[in-house]
Amino acid sequence: MNKFYLGGIALVITLVMIVGVMGANEEATGTATVTVNEFVDITLGGAVAITFGSLDPGTSDNAATGGAVTITIEPTTNIVTDTFLRGDDWSSPTTLAINNVKYGDNSALNATMSTAYAAANNGYFEDVACPCGGSAVVKNVYHWLNVPSGQQAGSYIATNIYFKTVSNGATP
């Protein structure tokens, strides 16, 4: 009779050990979440100093002599983008309004510069595909200047021309 109890105890201990080992290998699942923030990374290059040389009053659509400003939307940008431009009025000896400057891609004058950010609304600077880790996207921006009749002679400086790239559909 003692053998039966010993055998039964050994069987129970063996079953407890097997169940304990099986429990140690169980697996459970859970979820993880993350939000990746929008990121815009641009570099200006090319003719960053926009020059027009010497011009006569009463002339229109005078192309900048230095070529295009290049906007490079870097591969680290992870969204579709729109680019906006604005500038300060030219000064000294009098004012030459920034709205005398036009800008666009290499084929057309698409927009008038303003002291407030404005889009070209031509499809060239808007809805620019996301580089998203691929190749950078390069856009050329050309500038043209109108010199109004009667504009006082002298050297004028527009201290700042601003370029701002934002998420597609956003306002700067």
Secondary structure, DSSP 8 states (H G I E B T S, - for coil): -HHHHHHHHHHHHHHHHHHHHHHHT----------------EEEEES-S----S--TTEEEEE-TT--EEEEE-TT--S-EEEEEEE--BBSSS-B-GGGEEEESTT---EE--SS-EE--SSSSSSB---TTS--EEEEEEEEEEE-TT---S--B---EEEEEEETT---
